[in-house]
Amino acid sequence: MPTYELSLILRQMPRPEIVTVLKRTAEAIFEKGGFIRKLDNLGTRPLPFKTSSHGLVHRTGSYFVFKFDTPPSTVDDLEEEYGRDVDIIRKRIYKADATVQENVTCTLHDEMLPPAYRNDVQKMISAANKYKKKGFQYNSGFDYYPFQK
């Protein structure tokens, strides 16, 4: 089963009601044969612009991200079910990137180095130097530059 990410914006509610909405959302995933890997709470913030959903105008929302595995055939059913939920302002399901490395080894010594001395920064600098352009060359044939510098 592929991994998906569900980003949710919930209307502003008290904490117990948010918990019941998240349980409803998780149960829908479980009913479709999926399982949840991770749930992130990104907090309650003002929305970038006022949004109307289910006949109400919202200016703030609670942001959550579910990371879950489910069969591809059930994604459309989940989107339809979440679209009918009046507590969800916005929902979007993305296929998670499989190339993300979650087992990154890093030590405190590597993190304490200045950025110019870190291995990953040095790799980026060497990659950028491949495409570095040479400066302007004067091909006029004169021994001097006729336009004063």
BALUMKE-682859 format. One line per field, with one value per residue: residue number from 1; residue in three letters; x, y, z of N, C-alpha, C in turn. Coordinates in steps of 0.2 Angstrom, whole numbers, padded with zeros to 4 digits. Atoms other than C-alpha are relative to their C-alpha. Layout:
seq	c(NUM; ...)
type	c(ala; ...)
nxx	c(X; ...)
nyy	c(Y; ...)
nzz	c(Z; ...)
caxx	c(X; ...)
cayy	c(Y; ...)
cazz	c(Z; ...)
cxx	c(X; ...)
cyy	c(Y; ...)
czz	c(Z; ...)
This chain:
seq	c(1; 2; 3; 4; 5; 6; 7; 8; 9; 10; 11; 12; 13; 14; 15; 16; 17; 18; 19; 20; 21; 22; 23; 24; 25; 26; 27; 28; 29; 30; 31; 32; 33; 34; 35; 36; 37; 38; 39; 40; 41; 42; 43; 44; 45; 46; 47; 48; 49; 50; 51; 52; 53; 54; 55; 56; 57; 58; 59; 60; 61; 62; 63; 64; 65; 66; 67; 68; 69; 70; 71; 72; 73; 74; 75; 76; 77; 78; 79; 80; 81; 82; 83; 84; 85; 86; 87; 88; 89; 90; 91; 92; 93; 94; 95; 96; 97; 98; 99; 100; 101; 102; 103; 104; 105; 106; 107; 108; 109; 110; 111; 112; 113; 114; 115; 116; 117; 118; 119; 120; 121; 122; 123; 124; 125; 126; 127; 128; 129; 130; 131; 132; 133; 134; 135; 136; 137; 138; 139; 140; 141; 142; 143; 144; 145; 146; 147; 148; 149)
type	c(met; pro; thr; tyr; glu; leu; ser; leu; ile; leu; arg; gln; met; pro; arg; pro; glu; ile; val; thr; val; leu; lys; arg; thr; ala; glu; ala; ile; phe; glu; lys; gly; gly; phe; ile; arg; lys; leu; asp; asn; leu; gly; thr; arg; pro; leu; pro; phe; lys; thr; ser; ser; his; gly; leu; val; his; arg; thr; gly; ser; tyr; phe; val; phe; lys; phe; asp; thr; pro; pro; ser; thr; val; asp; asp; leu; glu; glu; glu; tyr; gly; arg; asp; val; asp; ile; ile; arg; lys; arg; ile; tyr; lys; ala; asp; ala; thr; val; gln; glu; asn; val; thr; cys; thr; leu; his; asp; glu; met; leu; pro; pro; ala; tyr; arg; asn; asp; val; gln; lys; met; ile; ser; ala; ala; asn; lys; tyr; lys; lys; lys; gly; phe; gln; tyr; asn; ser; gly; phe; asp; tyr; tyr; pro; phe; gln; lys)
nxx	c(0004; -0004; 0001; 0003; 0001; 0006; -0001; 0006; 0001; 0007; 0002; -0002; 0004; -0003; -0004; 0003; 0003; -0006; -0002; 0005; -0001; -0006; 0002; 0004; -0004; -0004; 0004; 0001; -0006; 0000; 0006; -0002; -0006; -0007; -0003; -0003; -0007; -0002; 0005; -0003; 0004; -0004; 0003; 0006; -0003; 0005; 0000; -0003; 0006; 0006; 0002; 0007; 0001; 0006; 0004; -0003; -0006; -0005; -0006; -0005; 0001; -0005; -0004; -0002; -0002; 0000; -0004; 0003; 0000; 0006; 0001; 0001; 0007; 0004; -0001; 0006; 0006; -0002; 0001; 0007; 0003; -0002; 0003; 0007; -0001; 0001; -0006; -0006; 0000; -0003; -0003; -0004; -0004; -0006; -0004; -0006; -0006; -0003; -0008; -0002; -0004; 0002; -0005; -0005; -0005; -0003; -0003; 0000; -0006; 0001; 0005; -0004; -0004; 0003; 0003; -0005; -0004; 0004; 0000; 0005; -0001; -0005; 0003; 0004; -0004; -0004; 0004; 0001; -0006; 0000; 0004; -0002; -0001; -0006; 0001; 0000; -0007; 0000; -0003; -0001; -0007; -0004; -0004; 0003; 0007; 0001; 0005; -0003; 0003)
nyy	c(-0006; -0006; -0005; -0006; -0005; -0004; -0006; -0002; -0006; 0001; -0006; -0001; 0004; 0002; 0006; 0006; 0001; 0001; 0007; 0004; -0001; 0004; 0007; 0001; 0001; 0006; 0006; 0000; 0003; 0007; 0004; 0001; 0005; -0003; -0001; -0007; 0000; -0006; -0006; -0006; -0006; -0006; -0006; -0005; -0006; -0004; 0003; -0005; -0004; 0003; 0006; 0003; 0007; 0002; -0006; -0004; -0003; 0002; -0004; 0004; 0008; 0004; 0003; 0007; 0004; 0007; 0004; 0006; 0004; 0003; 0002; -0006; -0001; -0003; -0007; -0004; 0001; -0004; -0007; -0001; 0000; -0006; -0006; 0000; -0001; -0008; -0002; 0000; -0006; 0002; 0006; 0001; 0006; 0001; 0006; -0002; 0001; 0006; -0001; -0004; 0005; -0002; 0002; -0005; 0000; -0007; 0000; -0006; -0003; -0002; -0005; -0005; -0003; -0006; 0003; 0001; 0006; 0006; 0004; -0001; -0007; 0000; 0003; -0005; -0005; 0003; 0001; -0007; -0002; 0004; -0004; -0007; -0003; -0004; -0007; -0003; -0001; -0006; 0002; -0006; 0000; -0006; 0002; -0003; 0000; -0007; -0003; 0000; 0004)
nzz	c(0000; 0000; -0006; 0002; -0006; 0000; -0004; -0002; -0004; -0004; -0002; -0007; -0005; -0006; 0000; 0001; 0007; 0005; -0001; 0003; 0008; 0002; -0001; 0006; 0006; -0001; 0001; 0007; 0003; -0002; 0003; 0007; 0000; -0001; -0006; 0000; -0002; -0004; -0001; -0002; -0001; 0002; -0004; 0003; 0003; 0005; 0007; 0004; 0002; -0003; 0004; -0001; 0000; -0003; -0001; -0005; 0001; -0005; 0000; -0003; 0000; -0003; 0006; -0002; 0005; -0001; 0004; 0000; 0006; 0001; 0007; 0004; 0002; -0005; -0001; 0002; -0005; -0006; 0001; 0000; -0007; -0004; 0003; -0003; -0007; -0001; -0004; 0004; 0005; 0006; 0000; 0006; -0001; 0004; -0001; -0003; 0003; -0003; 0000; -0006; -0005; -0007; -0004; 0001; -0006; -0001; -0007; -0002; 0003; 0007; 0000; -0003; 0004; 0004; 0007; 0005; -0001; 0000; 0006; 0005; 0003; 0004; 0006; 0004; 0003; 0005; 0005; 0003; 0003; 0007; 0005; -0001; 0006; 0000; 0001; 0007; 0003; 0005; 0006; 0004; 0003; -0002; -0006; -0006; 0000; 0002; -0004; -0006; -0005)
caxx	c(0000; 0007; 0009; -0002; -0003; -0019; -0018; -0033; -0039; -0053; -0064; -0060; -0067; -0064; -0051; -0063; -0073; -0056; -0052; -0069; -0066; -0049; -0056; -0069; -0056; -0045; -0059; -0063; -0046; -0047; -0064; -0056; -0042; -0028; -0017; -0010; 0008; 0009; -0002; 0005; -0003; 0003; -0008; -0022; -0018; -0027; -0031; -0022; -0039; -0056; -0064; -0082; -0086; -0103; -0111; -0100; -0086; -0070; -0055; -0045; -0042; -0033; -0020; -0017; -0007; -0010; 0002; -0006; -0006; -0021; -0026; -0026; -0044; -0050; -0043; -0058; -0070; -0060; -0060; -0079; -0082; -0071; -0079; -0096; -0089; -0095; -0080; -0067; -0064; -0051; -0044; -0031; -0023; -0006; 0004; 0019; 0037; 0045; 0063; 0063; 0076; 0069; 0085; 0097; 0113; 0119; 0130; 0130; 0148; 0142; 0128; 0140; 0151; 0149; 0139; 0154; 0162; 0148; 0148; 0131; 0135; 0151; 0142; 0130; 0144; 0154; 0138; 0135; 0153; 0150; 0138; 0148; 0150; 0167; 0169; 0168; 0183; 0188; 0191; 0194; 0212; 0217; 0231; 0220; 0202; 0195; 0180; 0186; 0183)
cayy	c(0000; 0017; 0031; 0046; 0063; 0071; 0089; 0095; 0112; 0111; 0125; 0133; 0122; 0118; 0104; 0090; 0093; 0093; 0076; 0069; 0076; 0068; 0051; 0052; 0055; 0041; 0029; 0033; 0028; 0012; 0007; 0008; -0004; 0008; 0012; 0028; 0031; 0048; 0063; 0080; 0095; 0111; 0122; 0135; 0149; 0163; 0157; 0166; 0173; 0171; 0155; 0149; 0131; 0123; 0140; 0148; 0160; 0155; 0166; 0154; 0135; 0121; 0113; 0094; 0082; 0063; 0051; 0035; 0020; 0014; 0005; 0018; 0014; 0021; 0038; 0045; 0038; 0046; 0063; 0062; 0058; 0072; 0084; 0080; 0083; 0101; 0102; 0101; 0118; 0111; 0094; 0088; 0071; 0069; 0054; 0055; 0056; 0039; 0046; 0055; 0047; 0046; 0037; 0052; 0050; 0066; 0069; 0084; 0088; 0089; 0101; 0112; 0115; 0132; 0129; 0131; 0116; 0104; 0090; 0093; 0112; 0108; 0096; 0110; 0122; 0110; 0106; 0125; 0127; 0115; 0128; 0144; 0155; 0163; 0182; 0194; 0193; 0208; 0202; 0219; 0216; 0233; 0233; 0244; 0246; 0261; 0264; 0270; 0258)
cazz	c(0000; -0004; 0009; 0008; 0018; 0022; 0027; 0036; 0042; 0055; 0060; 0077; 0091; 0109; 0112; 0115; 0099; 0089; 0097; 0091; 0073; 0073; 0079; 0065; 0052; 0059; 0059; 0041; 0036; 0047; 0039; 0022; 0026; 0030; 0044; 0051; 0053; 0060; 0066; 0067; 0075; 0067; 0079; 0077; 0066; 0056; 0039; 0025; 0019; 0025; 0018; 0017; 0020; 0023; 0023; 0036; 0035; 0044; 0048; 0059; 0059; 0067; 0055; 0056; 0045; 0044; 0037; 0032; 0021; 0012; -0005; -0019; -0024; -0007; -0009; -0018; -0005; 0009; 0000; -0003; 0015; 0022; 0010; 0018; 0036; 0042; 0054; 0040; 0031; 0019; 0015; 0003; 0001; -0007; -0011; 0000; -0007; -0006; -0009; 0008; 0020; 0037; 0044; 0044; 0055; 0062; 0077; 0088; 0082; 0064; 0069; 0079; 0065; 0055; 0039; 0028; 0036; 0035; 0023; 0015; 0013; 0005; -0007; -0012; -0015; -0026; -0036; -0039; -0044; -0059; -0067; -0062; -0077; -0082; -0081; -0096; -0107; -0117; -0135; -0143; -0148; -0140; -0127; -0116; -0112; -0122; -0110; -0094; -0080)
cxx	c(0004; -0002; -0003; 0000; -0006; 0001; -0007; 0000; -0007; -0002; 0002; -0005; 0003; 0004; -0004; -0004; 0005; 0002; -0005; 0000; 0006; -0001; -0004; 0004; 0004; -0004; -0002; 0005; 0001; -0005; 0002; 0006; 0007; 0002; 0004; 0007; 0002; -0006; 0004; -0005; 0004; -0003; -0006; 0003; -0006; 0001; 0003; -0005; -0006; -0003; -0007; 0000; -0006; -0004; 0002; 0007; 0005; 0006; 0006; -0001; 0005; 0003; 0002; 0003; 0000; 0004; -0002; 0001; -0007; 0000; -0002; -0007; -0005; 0001; -0006; -0005; 0002; -0001; -0007; -0003; 0002; -0003; -0007; 0000; 0000; 0006; 0006; -0001; 0004; 0004; 0004; 0004; 0005; 0003; 0007; 0006; 0003; 0008; 0002; 0003; -0002; 0006; 0006; 0005; 0003; 0002; 0000; 0007; -0001; -0005; 0003; 0005; -0003; -0002; 0005; 0004; -0004; 0000; -0005; 0000; 0005; -0002; -0004; 0004; 0004; -0005; -0002; 0006; 0001; -0003; 0003; 0003; 0007; -0002; 0000; 0007; 0000; 0004; 0000; 0006; 0004; 0004; -0003; -0008; -0002; -0005; 0002; -0003; -0001)
cyy	c(0006; 0005; 0006; 0005; 0003; 0006; 0003; 0007; 0000; 0007; 0001; -0003; -0001; -0007; -0007; -0002; -0002; -0007; -0005; 0000; -0004; -0008; -0002; -0001; -0006; -0006; -0001; -0004; -0008; -0004; -0002; -0005; 0003; 0000; 0006; -0001; 0005; 0005; 0006; 0006; 0006; 0006; 0004; 0006; 0004; -0003; 0006; 0005; -0003; -0005; -0002; -0007; -0002; 0006; 0005; 0003; -0001; 0005; -0003; -0007; -0003; -0005; -0007; -0004; -0008; -0003; -0007; -0004; -0003; -0002; 0007; 0001; 0003; 0007; 0005; 0000; 0004; 0008; 0002; 0000; 0006; 0006; 0001; 0002; 0008; 0003; 0001; 0006; -0002; -0007; -0001; -0006; -0001; -0006; 0002; -0002; -0006; 0000; 0003; -0005; 0002; -0002; 0004; -0001; 0006; 0000; 0008; 0004; 0003; 0006; 0006; 0004; 0006; -0003; -0001; -0006; -0006; -0003; 0001; 0007; 0000; -0004; 0005; 0005; -0003; -0002; 0007; 0002; -0003; 0005; 0007; 0002; 0004; 0008; 0002; 0000; 0005; -0003; 0005; 0000; 0006; -0002; 0004; 0000; 0007; 0004; 0000; -0004; 0004)
czz	c(0000; 0006; -0003; 0006; -0001; 0004; 0001; 0003; 0003; 0002; 0008; 0005; 0006; -0001; 0000; -0006; -0005; 0001; -0003; -0007; -0002; 0000; -0006; -0006; 0000; -0002; -0007; -0004; 0002; -0004; -0007; -0001; 0001; 0007; 0001; 0003; 0005; 0000; 0003; 0001; -0001; 0004; -0003; -0002; -0004; -0007; -0005; -0003; 0002; -0005; 0002; -0001; 0003; 0002; 0006; -0002; 0005; -0001; 0004; 0000; 0003; -0006; 0003; -0007; 0002; -0005; 0000; -0006; -0001; -0008; -0004; -0002; 0006; 0001; -0002; 0005; 0006; -0002; 0000; 0007; 0004; -0003; 0003; 0008; 0001; 0004; -0004; -0005; -0006; 0001; -0006; 0001; -0006; 0001; 0003; -0004; 0002; 0000; 0007; 0005; 0007; 0005; -0001; 0006; 0000; 0007; 0002; -0002; -0007; 0000; 0003; -0004; -0004; -0006; -0005; 0001; 0000; -0006; -0005; -0003; -0005; -0007; -0005; -0004; -0006; -0006; -0004; -0004; -0007; -0005; 0001; -0007; 0001; 0000; -0007; -0002; -0005; -0007; -0006; -0004; 0002; 0006; 0006; -0001; -0002; 0004; 0007; 0005; 0006)
